[in-house]
Amino acid sequence: MKKKVLDITNLKCPISFLKTKEFIKENKKDKIIIVIKGKKDFSMLANSLSKNFELKVTERKNNVFEIQLN
């Protein structure tokens, strides 16, 4: 299984959500990691993703979060 990383640290919601949605569709069979910046954007994206996926979240420095979909 390949590991695919989507870096959306330079995007804000709702564009970050749309990019994530497309990324997941294109990489369904791969291990998906999403990197996002900002607590508000992270919170909204994680809330949406948690409805369909189990999430593993790691907080990096400078308000950057890494979300791994399981």
PDB file of N, CA, C, O and CB in Angstrom:
ATOM      1  N   MET A   1       0.841  -1.179   0.000  1.00  0.00           N
ATOM      2  CA  MET A   1       0.000   0.000   0.000  1.00  0.00           C
ATOM      3  C   MET A   1       0.887   1.244   0.000  1.00  0.00           C
ATOM      4  O   MET A   1       1.798   1.373   0.817  1.00  0.00           O
ATOM      5  CB  MET A   1      -0.957  -0.002   1.219  1.00  0.00           C
ATOM      6  N   LYS A   2       0.608   2.141  -0.917  1.00  0.00           N
ATOM      7  CA  LYS A   2       1.362   3.370  -1.014  1.00  0.00           C
ATOM      8  C   LYS A   2       0.847   4.392  -0.011  1.00  0.00           C
ATOM      9  O   LYS A   2      -0.313   4.353   0.401  1.00  0.00           O
ATOM     10  CB  LYS A   2       1.293   3.927  -2.429  1.00  0.00           C
ATOM     11  N   LYS A   3       1.724   5.301   0.371  1.00  0.00           N
ATOM     12  CA  LYS A   3       1.341   6.383   1.261  1.00  0.00           C
ATOM     13  C   LYS A   3       1.227   7.655   0.420  1.00  0.00           C
ATOM     14  O   LYS A   3       2.173   8.041  -0.266  1.00  0.00           O
ATOM     15  CB  LYS A   3       2.374   6.557   2.433  1.00  0.00           C
ATOM     16  N   LYS A   4       0.064   8.300   0.479  1.00  0.00           N
ATOM     17  CA  LYS A   4      -0.185   9.534  -0.264  1.00  0.00           C
ATOM     18  C   LYS A   4      -0.407  10.669   0.723  1.00  0.00           C
ATOM     19  O   LYS A   4      -1.154  10.523   1.690  1.00  0.00           O
ATOM     20  CB  LYS A   4      -1.409   9.381  -1.215  1.00  0.00           C
ATOM     21  N   VAL A   5       0.247  11.804   0.475  1.00  0.00           N
ATOM     22  CA  VAL A   5       0.154  12.955   1.370  1.00  0.00           C
ATOM     23  C   VAL A   5      -0.430  14.143   0.614  1.00  0.00           C
ATOM     24  O   VAL A   5       0.018  14.485  -0.481  1.00  0.00           O
ATOM     25  CB  VAL A   5       1.543  13.313   1.959  1.00  0.00           C
ATOM     26  N   LEU A   6      -1.429  14.757   1.214  1.00  0.00           N
ATOM     27  CA  LEU A   6      -2.036  15.975   0.680  1.00  0.00           C
ATOM     28  C   LEU A   6      -1.684  17.118   1.622  1.00  0.00           C
ATOM     29  O   LEU A   6      -2.083  17.107   2.787  1.00  0.00           O
ATOM     30  CB  LEU A   6      -3.596  15.826   0.521  1.00  0.00           C
ATOM     31  N   ASP A   7      -0.942  18.102   1.127  1.00  0.00           N
ATOM     32  CA  ASP A   7      -0.558  19.272   1.925  1.00  0.00           C
ATOM     33  C   ASP A   7      -1.467  20.434   1.543  1.00  0.00           C
ATOM     34  O   ASP A   7      -1.348  21.002   0.458  1.00  0.00           O
ATOM     35  CB  ASP A   7       0.951  19.646   1.706  1.00  0.00           C
ATOM     36  N   ILE A   8      -2.380  20.780   2.457  1.00  0.00           N
ATOM     37  CA  ILE A   8      -3.301  21.886   2.205  1.00  0.00           C
ATOM     38  C   ILE A   8      -3.091  22.995   3.243  1.00  0.00           C
ATOM     39  O   ILE A   8      -4.032  23.686   3.632  1.00  0.00           O
ATOM     40  CB  ILE A   8      -4.769  21.389   2.231  1.00  0.00           C
ATOM     41  N   THR A   9      -1.844  23.147   3.679  1.00  0.00           N
ATOM     42  CA  THR A   9      -1.539  24.160   4.693  1.00  0.00           C
ATOM     43  C   THR A   9      -1.722  25.577   4.167  1.00  0.00           C
ATOM     44  O   THR A   9      -1.884  26.510   4.954  1.00  0.00           O
ATOM     45  CB  THR A   9      -0.121  23.985   5.194  1.00  0.00           C
ATOM     46  N   ASN A  10      -1.698  25.746   2.881  1.00  0.00           N
ATOM     47  CA  ASN A  10      -1.849  27.091   2.301  1.00  0.00           C
ATOM     48  C   ASN A  10      -3.286  27.389   1.860  1.00  0.00           C
ATOM     49  O   ASN A  10      -3.540  28.442   1.275  1.00  0.00           O
ATOM     50  CB  ASN A  10      -0.914  27.247   1.112  1.00  0.00           C
ATOM     51  N   LEU A  11      -4.223  26.483   2.130  1.00  0.00           N
ATOM     52  CA  LEU A  11      -5.622  26.665   1.721  1.00  0.00           C
ATOM     53  C   LEU A  11      -6.529  26.833   2.923  1.00  0.00           C
ATOM     54  O   LEU A  11      -6.226  26.353   4.016  1.00  0.00           O
ATOM     55  CB  LEU A  11      -6.093  25.481   0.879  1.00  0.00           C
ATOM     56  N   LYS A  12      -7.633  27.509   2.719  1.00  0.00           N
ATOM     57  CA  LYS A  12      -8.648  27.699   3.756  1.00  0.00           C
ATOM     58  C   LYS A  12      -9.924  26.987   3.343  1.00  0.00           C
ATOM     59  O   LYS A  12     -10.138  26.685   2.168  1.00  0.00           O
ATOM     60  CB  LYS A  12      -8.920  29.209   4.006  1.00  0.00           C
ATOM     61  N   CYS A  13     -10.767  26.724   4.336  1.00  0.00           N
ATOM     62  CA  CYS A  13     -12.065  26.115   4.085  1.00  0.00           C
ATOM     63  C   CYS A  13     -12.917  27.101   3.279  1.00  0.00           C
ATOM     64  O   CYS A  13     -12.863  28.291   3.590  1.00  0.00           O
ATOM     65  CB  CYS A  13     -12.771  25.721   5.426  1.00  0.00           C
ATOM     66  N   PRO A  14     -13.663  26.719   2.315  1.00  0.00           N
ATOM     67  CA  PRO A  14     -14.087  25.381   1.915  1.00  0.00           C
ATOM     68  C   PRO A  14     -13.195  24.742   0.862  1.00  0.00           C
ATOM     69  O   PRO A  14     -13.386  23.570   0.539  1.00  0.00           O
ATOM     70  CB  PRO A  14     -15.482  25.434   1.404  1.00  0.00           C
ATOM     71  N   ILE A  15     -12.226  25.473   0.314  1.00  0.00           N
ATOM     72  CA  ILE A  15     -11.350  24.903  -0.725  1.00  0.00           C
ATOM     73  C   ILE A  15     -10.586  23.696  -0.176  1.00  0.00           C
ATOM     74  O   ILE A  15     -10.415  22.701  -0.881  1.00  0.00           O
ATOM     75  CB  ILE A  15     -10.352  25.974  -1.250  1.00  0.00           C
ATOM     76  N   SER A  16     -10.129  23.775   1.067  1.00  0.00           N
ATOM     77  CA  SER A  16      -9.396  22.648   1.653  1.00  0.00           C
ATOM     78  C   SER A  16     -10.269  21.389   1.708  1.00  0.00           C
ATOM     79  O   SER A  16      -9.782  20.284   1.468  1.00  0.00           O
ATOM     80  CB  SER A  16      -8.902  23.010   3.068  1.00  0.00           C
ATOM     81  N   PHE A  17     -11.538  21.557   2.019  1.00  0.00           N
ATOM     82  CA  PHE A  17     -12.456  20.417   2.060  1.00  0.00           C
ATOM     83  C   PHE A  17     -12.642  19.814   0.668  1.00  0.00           C
ATOM     84  O   PHE A  17     -12.620  18.593   0.512  1.00  0.00           O
ATOM     85  CB  PHE A  17     -13.816  20.845   2.636  1.00  0.00           C
ATOM     86  N   LEU A  18     -12.822  20.658  -0.329  1.00  0.00           N
ATOM     87  CA  LEU A  18     -13.020  20.168  -1.696  1.00  0.00           C
ATOM     88  C   LEU A  18     -11.782  19.435  -2.210  1.00  0.00           C
ATOM     89  O   LEU A  18     -11.905  18.387  -2.844  1.00  0.00           O
ATOM     90  CB  LEU A  18     -13.365  21.332  -2.633  1.00  0.00           C
ATOM     91  N   LYS A  19     -10.597  19.973  -1.944  1.00  0.00           N
ATOM     92  CA  LYS A  19      -9.354  19.316  -2.359  1.00  0.00           C
ATOM     93  C   LYS A  19      -9.204  17.959  -1.670  1.00  0.00           C
ATOM     94  O   LYS A  19      -8.779  16.983  -2.287  1.00  0.00           O
ATOM     95  CB  LYS A  19      -8.137  20.210  -2.042  1.00  0.00           C
ATOM     96  N   THR A  20      -9.559  17.912  -0.383  1.00  0.00           N
ATOM     97  CA  THR A  20      -9.478  16.668   0.375  1.00  0.00           C
ATOM     98  C   THR A  20     -10.433  15.625  -0.192  1.00  0.00           C
ATOM     99  O   THR A  20     -10.069  14.459  -0.350  1.00  0.00           O
ATOM    100  CB  THR A  20      -9.787  16.920   1.855  1.00  0.00           C
ATOM    101  N   LYS A  21     -11.639  16.042  -0.493  1.00  0.00           N
ATOM    102  CA  LYS A  21     -12.655  15.139  -1.040  1.00  0.00           C
ATOM    103  C   LYS A  21     -12.160  14.507  -2.351  1.00  0.00           C
ATOM    104  O   LYS A  21     -12.268  13.294  -2.529  1.00  0.00           O
ATOM    105  CB  LYS A  21     -13.989  15.903  -1.277  1.00  0.00           C
ATOM    106  N   GLU A  22     -11.630  15.305  -3.249  1.00  0.00           N
ATOM    107  CA  GLU A  22     -11.116  14.803  -4.527  1.00  0.00           C
ATOM    108  C   GLU A  22      -9.906  13.891  -4.315  1.00  0.00           C
ATOM    109  O   GLU A  22      -9.772  12.864  -4.981  1.00  0.00           O
ATOM    110  CB  GLU A  22     -10.737  15.974  -5.448  1.00  0.00           C
ATOM    111  N   PHE A  23      -9.027  14.274  -3.382  1.00  0.00           N
ATOM    112  CA  PHE A  23      -7.830  13.488  -3.093  1.00  0.00           C
ATOM    113  C   PHE A  23      -8.211  12.093  -2.592  1.00  0.00           C
ATOM    114  O   PHE A  23      -7.609  11.097  -2.994  1.00  0.00           O
ATOM    115  CB  PHE A  23      -6.951  14.210  -2.051  1.00  0.00           C
ATOM    116  N   ILE A  24      -9.208  12.028  -1.718  1.00  0.00           N
ATOM    117  CA  ILE A  24      -9.663  10.738  -1.187  1.00  0.00           C
ATOM    118  C   ILE A  24     -10.247   9.877  -2.301  1.00  0.00           C
ATOM    119  O   ILE A  24      -9.977   8.677  -2.362  1.00  0.00           O
ATOM    120  CB  ILE A  24     -10.710  10.946  -0.072  1.00  0.00           C
ATOM    121  N   LYS A  25     -11.043  10.478  -3.179  1.00  0.00           N
ATOM    122  CA  LYS A  25     -11.624   9.725  -4.303  1.00  0.00           C
ATOM    123  C   LYS A  25     -10.545   9.117  -5.192  1.00  0.00           C
ATOM    124  O   LYS A  25     -10.668   7.976  -5.637  1.00  0.00           O
ATOM    125  CB  LYS A  25     -12.528  10.635  -5.140  1.00  0.00           C
ATOM    126  N   GLU A  26      -9.491   9.883  -5.445  1.00  0.00           N
ATOM    127  CA  GLU A  26      -8.433   9.434  -6.347  1.00  0.00           C
ATOM    128  C   GLU A  26      -7.499   8.401  -5.715  1.00  0.00           C
ATOM    129  O   GLU A  26      -6.835   7.650  -6.429  1.00  0.00           O
ATOM    130  CB  GLU A  26      -7.628  10.617  -6.808  1.00  0.00           C
ATOM    131  N   ASN A  27      -7.444   8.360  -4.390  1.00  0.00           N
ATOM    132  CA  ASN A  27      -6.467   7.503  -3.701  1.00  0.00           C
ATOM    133  C   ASN A  27      -7.117   6.570  -2.687  1.00  0.00           C
ATOM    134  O   ASN A  27      -6.577   6.372  -1.598  1.00  0.00           O
ATOM    135  CB  ASN A  27      -5.429   8.359  -3.002  1.00  0.00           C
ATOM    136  N   LYS A  28      -8.238   6.008  -3.017  1.00  0.00           N
ATOM    137  CA  LYS A  28      -9.006   5.157  -2.095  1.00  0.00           C
ATOM    138  C   LYS A  28      -8.210   3.976  -1.554  1.00  0.00           C
ATOM    139  O   LYS A  28      -8.383   3.592  -0.397  1.00  0.00           O
ATOM    140  CB  LYS A  28     -10.240   4.643  -2.786  1.00  0.00           C
ATOM    141  N   LYS A  29      -7.348   3.399  -2.370  1.00  0.00           N
ATOM    142  CA  LYS A  29      -6.648   2.186  -1.973  1.00  0.00           C
ATOM    143  C   LYS A  29      -5.323   2.456  -1.275  1.00  0.00           C
ATOM    144  O   LYS A  29      -4.642   1.520  -0.857  1.00  0.00           O
ATOM    145  CB  LYS A  29      -6.411   1.329  -3.171  1.00  0.00           C
ATOM    146  N   ASP A  30      -4.954   3.716  -1.146  1.00  0.00           N
ATOM    147  CA  ASP A  30      -3.680   4.079  -0.548  1.00  0.00           C
ATOM    148  C   ASP A  30      -3.862   4.569   0.887  1.00  0.00           C
ATOM    149  O   ASP A  30      -4.968   4.897   1.316  1.00  0.00           O
ATOM    150  CB  ASP A  30      -2.992   5.149  -1.386  1.00  0.00           C
ATOM    151  N   LYS A  31      -2.759   4.609   1.607  1.00  0.00           N
ATOM    152  CA  LYS A  31      -2.756   5.182   2.947  1.00  0.00           C
ATOM    153  C   LYS A  31      -2.746   6.703   2.770  1.00  0.00           C
ATOM    154  O   LYS A  31      -1.842   7.245   2.133  1.00  0.00           O
ATOM    155  CB  LYS A  31      -1.512   4.676   3.804  1.00  0.00           C
ATOM    156  N   ILE A  32      -3.739   7.391   3.326  1.00  0.00           N
ATOM    157  CA  ILE A  32      -3.918   8.826   3.086  1.00  0.00           C
ATOM    158  C   ILE A  32      -3.551   9.629   4.323  1.00  0.00           C
ATOM    159  O   ILE A  32      -4.006   9.348   5.432  1.00  0.00           O
ATOM    160  CB  ILE A  32      -5.365   9.129   2.672  1.00  0.00           C
ATOM    161  N   ILE A  33      -2.712  10.642   4.100  1.00  0.00           N
ATOM    162  CA  ILE A  33      -2.340  11.585   5.151  1.00  0.00           C
ATOM    163  C   ILE A  33      -2.621  12.987   4.636  1.00  0.00           C
ATOM    164  O   ILE A  33      -2.246  13.336   3.516  1.00  0.00           O
ATOM    165  CB  ILE A  33      -0.833  11.424   5.569  1.00  0.00           C
ATOM    166  N   ILE A  34      -3.287  13.788   5.465  1.00  0.00           N
ATOM    167  CA  ILE A  34      -3.632  15.161   5.103  1.00  0.00           C
ATOM    168  C   ILE A  34      -2.956  16.090   6.100  1.00  0.00           C
ATOM    169  O   ILE A  34      -3.053  15.890   7.311  1.00  0.00           O
ATOM    170  CB  ILE A  34      -5.188  15.380   5.086  1.00  0.00           C
ATOM    171  N   VAL A  35      -2.272  17.105   5.588  1.00  0.00           N
ATOM    172  CA  VAL A  35      -1.603  18.087   6.438  1.00  0.00           C
ATOM    173  C   VAL A  35      -2.335  19.408   6.270  1.00  0.00           C
ATOM    174  O   VAL A  35      -2.479  19.909   5.155  1.00  0.00           O
ATOM    175  CB  VAL A  35      -0.076  18.228   6.079  1.00  0.00           C
ATOM    176  N   ILE A  36      -2.802  19.977   7.396  1.00  0.00           N
ATOM    177  CA  ILE A  36      -3.610  21.194   7.364  1.00  0.00           C
ATOM    178  C   ILE A  36      -3.132  22.146   8.457  1.00  0.00           C
ATOM    179  O   ILE A  36      -2.643  21.713   9.500  1.00  0.00           O
ATOM    180  CB  ILE A  36      -5.120  20.865   7.540  1.00  0.00           C
ATOM    181  N   LYS A  37      -3.280  23.441   8.206  1.00  0.00           N
ATOM    182  CA  LYS A  37      -2.827  24.454   9.162  1.00  0.00           C
ATOM    183  C   LYS A  37      -4.024  25.214   9.726  1.00  0.00           C
ATOM    184  O   LYS A  37      -4.959  25.557   9.002  1.00  0.00           O
ATOM    185  CB  LYS A  37      -1.832  25.434   8.493  1.00  0.00           C
ATOM    186  N   GLY A  38      -3.975  25.470  11.028  1.00  0.00           N
ATOM    187  CA  GLY A  38      -5.010  26.257  11.690  1.00  0.00           C
ATOM    188  C   GLY A  38      -5.994  25.389  12.442  1.00  0.00           C
ATOM    189  O   GLY A  38      -6.517  24.416  11.899  1.00  0.00           O
ATOM    190  N   LYS A  39      -6.247  25.740  13.691  1.00  0.00           N
ATOM    191  CA  LYS A  39      -7.145  24.929  14.524  1.00  0.00           C
ATOM    192  C   LYS A  39      -8.571  24.923  14.001  1.00  0.00           C
ATOM    193  O   LYS A  39      -9.238  23.888  14.036  1.00  0.00           O
ATOM    194  CB  LYS A  39      -7.134  25.438  15.952  1.00  0.00           C
ATOM    195  N   LYS A  40      -9.046  26.061  13.516  1.00  0.00           N
ATOM    196  CA  LYS A  40     -10.424  26.138  13.030  1.00  0.00           C
ATOM    197  C   LYS A  40     -10.604  25.261  11.789  1.00  0.00           C
ATOM    198  O   LYS A  40     -11.540  24.464  11.720  1.00  0.00           O
ATOM    199  CB  LYS A  40     -10.804  27.602  12.713  1.00  0.00           C
ATOM    200  N   ASP A  41      -9.705  25.408  10.808  1.00  0.00           N
ATOM    201  CA  ASP A  41      -9.790  24.600   9.586  1.00  0.00           C
ATOM    202  C   ASP A  41      -9.624  23.113   9.902  1.00  0.00           C
ATOM    203  O   ASP A  41     -10.332  22.270   9.351  1.00  0.00           O
ATOM    204  CB  ASP A  41      -8.720  25.048   8.571  1.00  0.00           C
ATOM    205  N   PHE A  42      -8.678  22.801  10.800  1.00  0.00           N
ATOM    206  CA  PHE A  42      -8.481  21.408  11.202  1.00  0.00           C
ATOM    207  C   PHE A  42      -9.749  20.844  11.838  1.00  0.00           C
ATOM    208  O   PHE A  42     -10.182  19.741  11.503  1.00  0.00           O
ATOM    209  CB  PHE A  42      -7.298  21.292  12.181  1.00  0.00           C
ATOM    210  N   SER A  43     -10.330  21.594  12.741  1.00  0.00           N
ATOM    211  CA  SER A  43     -11.514  21.144  13.458  1.00  0.00           C
ATOM    212  C   SER A  43     -12.674  20.856  12.499  1.00  0.00           C
ATOM    213  O   SER A  43     -13.344  19.831  12.618  1.00  0.00           O
ATOM    214  CB  SER A  43     -11.931  22.191  14.489  1.00  0.00           C
ATOM    215  N   MET A  44     -12.901  21.755  11.564  1.00  0.00           N
ATOM    216  CA  MET A  44     -14.002  21.568  10.610  1.00  0.00           C
ATOM    217  C   MET A  44     -13.749  20.367   9.704  1.00  0.00           C
ATOM    218  O   MET A  44     -14.659  19.576   9.455  1.00  0.00           O
ATOM    219  CB  MET A  44     -14.197  22.834   9.760  1.00  0.00           C
ATOM    220  N   LEU A  45     -12.521  20.226   9.211  1.00  0.00           N
ATOM    221  CA  LEU A  45     -12.198  19.108   8.322  1.00  0.00           C
ATOM    222  C   LEU A  45     -12.258  17.780   9.086  1.00  0.00           C
ATOM    223  O   LEU A  45     -12.818  16.804   8.587  1.00  0.00           O
ATOM    224  CB  LEU A  45     -10.797  19.303   7.694  1.00  0.00           C
ATOM    225  N   ALA A  46     -11.688  17.743  10.282  1.00  0.00           N
ATOM    226  CA  ALA A  46     -11.698  16.517  11.071  1.00  0.00           C
ATOM    227  C   ALA A  46     -13.126  16.106  11.417  1.00  0.00           C
ATOM    228  O   ALA A  46     -13.448  14.919  11.402  1.00  0.00           O
ATOM    229  CB  ALA A  46     -10.874  16.697  12.350  1.00  0.00           C
ATOM    230  N   ASN A  47     -13.968  17.059  11.723  1.00  0.00           N
ATOM    231  CA  ASN A  47     -15.365  16.763  12.034  1.00  0.00           C
ATOM    232  C   ASN A  47     -16.061  16.119  10.830  1.00  0.00           C
ATOM    233  O   ASN A  47     -16.800  15.147  10.984  1.00  0.00           O
ATOM    234  CB  ASN A  47     -16.108  18.049  12.457  1.00  0.00           C
ATOM    235  N   SER A  48     -15.825  16.656   9.651  1.00  0.00           N
ATOM    236  CA  SER A  48     -16.428  16.090   8.439  1.00  0.00           C
ATOM    237  C   SER A  48     -15.888  14.697   8.132  1.00  0.00           C
ATOM    238  O   SER A  48     -16.652  13.793   7.792  1.00  0.00           O
ATOM    239  CB  SER A  48     -16.180  17.010   7.249  1.00  0.00           C
ATOM    240  N   LEU A  49     -14.582  14.523   8.252  1.00  0.00           N
ATOM    241  CA  LEU A  49     -13.964  13.235   7.924  1.00  0.00           C
ATOM    242  C   LEU A  49     -14.321  12.149   8.929  1.00  0.00           C
ATOM    243  O   LEU A  49     -14.411  10.977   8.566  1.00  0.00           O
ATOM    244  CB  LEU A  49     -12.458  13.385   7.853  1.00  0.00           C
ATOM    245  N   SER A  50     -14.524  12.523  10.179  1.00  0.00           N
ATOM    246  CA  SER A  50     -14.788  11.520  11.218  1.00  0.00           C
ATOM    247  C   SER A  50     -16.128  10.819  11.028  1.00  0.00           C
ATOM    248  O   SER A  50     -16.375   9.781  11.642  1.00  0.00           O
ATOM    249  CB  SER A  50     -14.750  12.171  12.586  1.00  0.00           C
ATOM    250  N   LYS A  51     -16.988  11.370  10.190  1.00  0.00           N
ATOM    251  CA  LYS A  51     -18.276  10.730   9.914  1.00  0.00           C
ATOM    252  C   LYS A  51     -18.111   9.459   9.078  1.00  0.00           C
ATOM    253  O   LYS A  51     -18.942   8.554   9.150  1.00  0.00           O
ATOM    254  CB  LYS A  51     -19.203  11.706   9.194  1.00  0.00           C
ATOM    255  N   ASN A  52     -17.028   9.394   8.277  1.00  0.00           N
ATOM    256  CA  ASN A  52     -16.820   8.251   7.386  1.00  0.00           C
ATOM    257  C   ASN A  52     -15.511   7.497   7.606  1.00  0.00           C
ATOM    258  O   ASN A  52     -15.318   6.413   7.054  1.00  0.00           O
ATOM    259  CB  ASN A  52     -16.873   8.715   5.980  1.00  0.00           C
ATOM    260  N   PHE A  53     -14.613   8.064   8.406  1.00  0.00           N
ATOM    261  CA  PHE A  53     -13.299   7.453   8.596  1.00  0.00           C
ATOM    262  C   PHE A  53     -12.909   7.478  10.068  1.00  0.00           C
ATOM    263  O   PHE A  53     -13.403   8.289  10.851  1.00  0.00           O
ATOM    264  CB  PHE A  53     -12.236   8.178   7.750  1.00  0.00           C
ATOM    265  N   GLU A  54     -12.019   6.572  10.416  1.00  0.00           N
ATOM    266  CA  GLU A  54     -11.373   6.629  11.716  1.00  0.00           C
ATOM    267  C   GLU A  54     -10.117   7.469  11.514  1.00  0.00           C
ATOM    268  O   GLU A  54      -9.350   7.214  10.586  1.00  0.00           O
ATOM    269  CB  GLU A  54     -11.042   5.179  12.289  1.00  0.00           C
ATOM    270  N   LEU A  55      -9.897   8.468  12.370  1.00  0.00           N
ATOM    271  CA  LEU A  55      -8.793   9.402  12.189  1.00  0.00           C
ATOM    272  C   LEU A  55      -7.716   9.201  13.242  1.00  0.00           C
ATOM    273  O   LEU A  55      -7.999   8.921  14.406  1.00  0.00           O
ATOM    274  CB  LEU A  55      -9.300  10.831  12.233  1.00  0.00           C
ATOM    275  N   LYS A  56      -6.481   9.351  12.805  1.00  0.00           N
ATOM    276  CA  LYS A  56      -5.344   9.424  13.720  1.00  0.00           C
ATOM    277  C   LYS A  56      -4.745  10.806  13.507  1.00  0.00           C
ATOM    278  O   LYS A  56      -4.295  11.126  12.407  1.00  0.00           O
ATOM    279  CB  LYS A  56      -4.277   8.258  13.465  1.00  0.00           C
ATOM    280  N   VAL A  57      -4.737  11.628  14.557  1.00  0.00           N
ATOM    281  CA  VAL A  57      -4.296  13.014  14.431  1.00  0.00           C
ATOM    282  C   VAL A  57      -2.993  13.222  15.186  1.00  0.00           C
ATOM    283  O   VAL A  57      -2.831  12.786  16.325  1.00  0.00           O
ATOM    284  CB  VAL A  57      -5.375  13.979  14.950  1.00  0.00           C
ATOM    285  N   THR A  58      -2.066  13.904  14.512  1.00  0.00           N
ATOM    286  CA  THR A  58      -0.802  14.285  15.130  1.00  0.00           C
ATOM    287  C   THR A  58      -0.656  15.791  14.970  1.00  0.00           C
ATOM    288  O   THR A  58      -0.813  16.329  13.874  1.00  0.00           O
ATOM    289  CB  THR A  58       0.414  13.516  14.490  1.00  0.00           C
ATOM    290  N   GLU A  59      -0.351  16.467  16.082  1.00  0.00           N
ATOM    291  CA  GLU A  59      -0.152  17.919  16.004  1.00  0.00           C
ATOM    292  C   GLU A  59       1.333  18.195  15.842  1.00  0.00           C
ATOM    293  O   GLU A  59       2.152  17.778  16.661  1.00  0.00           O
ATOM    294  CB  GLU A  59      -0.717  18.644  17.273  1.00  0.00           C
ATOM    295  N   ARG A  60       1.662  18.897  14.783  1.00  0.00           N
ATOM    296  CA  ARG A  60       3.034  19.333  14.556  1.00  0.00           C
ATOM    297  C   ARG A  60       3.188  20.720  15.156  1.00  0.00           C
ATOM    298  O   ARG A  60       2.265  21.227  15.794  1.00  0.00           O
ATOM    299  CB  ARG A  60       3.394  19.331  13.032  1.00  0.00           C
ATOM    300  N   LYS A  61       4.328  21.329  14.962  1.00  0.00           N
ATOM    301  CA  LYS A  61       4.503  22.679  15.500  1.00  0.00           C
ATOM    302  C   LYS A  61       3.870  23.728  14.597  1.00  0.00           C
ATOM    303  O   LYS A  61       3.543  23.453  13.442  1.00  0.00           O
ATOM    304  CB  LYS A  61       5.983  22.984  15.689  1.00  0.00           C
ATOM    305  N   ASN A  62       3.703  24.925  15.130  1.00  0.00           N
ATOM    306  CA  ASN A  62       3.138  26.075  14.410  1.00  0.00           C
ATOM    307  C   ASN A  62       1.715  25.854  13.928  1.00  0.00           C
ATOM    308  O   ASN A  62       1.355  26.270  12.827  1.00  0.00           O
ATOM    309  CB  ASN A  62       4.002  26.410  13.235  1.00  0.00           C
ATOM    310  N   ASN A  63       0.893  25.189  14.763  1.00  0.00           N
ATOM    311  CA  ASN A  63      -0.536  25.052  14.441  1.00  0.00           C
ATOM    312  C   ASN A  63      -0.794  24.209  13.193  1.00  0.00           C
ATOM    313  O   ASN A  63      -1.781  24.429  12.491  1.00  0.00           O
ATOM    314  CB  ASN A  63      -1.149  26.419  14.252  1.00  0.00           C
ATOM    315  N   VAL A  64       0.075  23.257  12.917  1.00  0.00           N
ATOM    316  CA  VAL A  64      -0.066  22.364  11.765  1.00  0.00           C
ATOM    317  C   VAL A  64      -0.466  20.987  12.279  1.00  0.00           C
ATOM    318  O   VAL A  64       0.116  20.475  13.235  1.00  0.00           O
ATOM    319  CB  VAL A  64       1.264  22.290  10.927  1.00  0.00           C
ATOM    320  N   PHE A  65      -1.471  20.392  11.631  1.00  0.00           N
ATOM    321  CA  PHE A  65      -1.987  19.096  12.043  1.00  0.00           C
ATOM    322  C   PHE A  65      -1.853  18.088  10.916  1.00  0.00           C
ATOM    323  O   PHE A  65      -1.987  18.430   9.741  1.00  0.00           O
ATOM    324  CB  PHE A  65      -3.446  19.211  12.482  1.00  0.00           C
ATOM    325  N   GLU A  66      -1.591  16.852  11.283  1.00  0.00           N
ATOM    326  CA  GLU A  66      -1.503  15.756  10.326  1.00  0.00           C
ATOM    327  C   GLU A  66      -2.637  14.795  10.640  1.00  0.00           C
ATOM    328  O   GLU A  66      -2.746  14.293  11.758  1.00  0.00           O
ATOM    329  CB  GLU A  66      -0.105  15.036  10.385  1.00  0.00           C
ATOM    330  N   ILE A  67      -3.481  14.544   9.646  1.00  0.00           N
ATOM    331  CA  ILE A  67      -4.624  13.642   9.802  1.00  0.00           C
ATOM    332  C   ILE A  67      -4.363  12.403   8.951  1.00  0.00           C
ATOM    333  O   ILE A  67      -4.152  12.499   7.742  1.00  0.00           O
ATOM    334  CB  ILE A  67      -5.973  14.343   9.389  1.00  0.00           C
ATOM    335  N   GLN A  68      -4.380  11.255   9.590  1.00  0.00           N
ATOM    336  CA  GLN A  68      -4.226   9.992   8.865  1.00  0.00           C
ATOM    337  C   GLN A  68      -5.559   9.285   8.866  1.00  0.00           C
ATOM    338  O   GLN A  68      -6.168   9.094   9.919  1.00  0.00           O
ATOM    339  CB  GLN A  68      -3.117   9.094   9.498  1.00  0.00           C
ATOM    340  N   LEU A  69      -6.020   8.893   7.685  1.00  0.00           N
ATOM    341  CA  LEU A  69      -7.292   8.178   7.561  1.00  0.00           C
ATOM    342  C   LEU A  69      -7.055   6.691   7.702  1.00  0.00           C
ATOM    343  O   LEU A  69      -6.151   6.138   7.075  1.00  0.00           O
ATOM    344  CB  LEU A  69      -7.977   8.489   6.214  1.00  0.00           C
ATOM    345  N   ASN A  70      -7.862   6.045   8.521  1.00  0.00           N
ATOM    346  CA  ASN A  70      -7.779   4.591   8.712  1.00  0.00           C
ATOM    347  C   ASN A  70      -9.049   3.940   8.257  1.00  0.00           C
ATOM    348  O   ASN A  70      -9.179   2.718   8.335  1.00  0.00           O
ATOM    349  CB  ASN A  70      -7.504   4.236  10.175  1.00  0.00           C
TER     350      ASN A  70
END
